[in-house]
């Protein structure tokens, strides 16, 4: 393994970054997805996804 790869892997906090990234995208996009799903569904009102 090269010195650059060792330096990159030593400080890489993958679980934290993945959790942070997915949580932010869920907070941004999920309300819009639910709204579009409810607006385009045939039966109005609450339903199971």
C-alpha distance (Angstrom), angle and dihedral (degrees) to the residues before:
residue distance angle dihedral
X1 . . .
X2 3.78 . .
X3 3.77 124.9 .
X4 3.82 90.6 -111.7
X5 3.82 91.9 53.8
X6 3.80 91.3 48.7
X7 3.80 91.6 51.0
X8 3.80 92.3 47.6
X9 3.80 94.7 48.2
X10 3.79 94.8 44.6
X11 3.82 95.2 63.9
X12 3.80 99.9 30.8
X13 3.81 111.9 117.4
X14 3.78 99.8 -169.0
X15 3.84 101.6 168.5
X16 3.80 92.4 52.6
X17 3.82 93.9 45.5
X18 3.80 93.5 47.4
X19 3.80 92.6 48.6
X20 3.81 92.1 46.7
X21 3.80 93.4 47.2
X22 3.81 96.0 47.7
X23 3.81 93.3 44.0
X24 3.80 91.6 53.2
X25 3.81 93.6 48.0
X26 3.80 90.3 48.2
X27 3.80 91.4 51.3
X28 3.80 91.2 49.2
X29 3.79 102.3 40.6
X30 3.80 109.0 26.1
X31 3.84 97.0 72.6
X32 3.81 89.5 52.3
X33 3.79 91.6 47.9
X34 3.82 91.7 51.1
X35 3.80 91.9 47.4
X36 3.80 93.0 50.1
X37 3.78 91.5 45.6
X38 3.79 92.8 51.7
X39 3.81 93.1 44.9
X40 3.79 94.6 49.8
X41 3.80 98.2 41.1
X42 3.79 118.8 108.1
X43 3.78 94.5 -131.9
X44 3.78 113.7 56.7
X45 3.76 120.6 -137.7
X46 3.75 133.7 36.3
X47 3.76 118.2 -20.7
X48 3.76 139.1 158.4
X49 3.77 117.6 -87.6
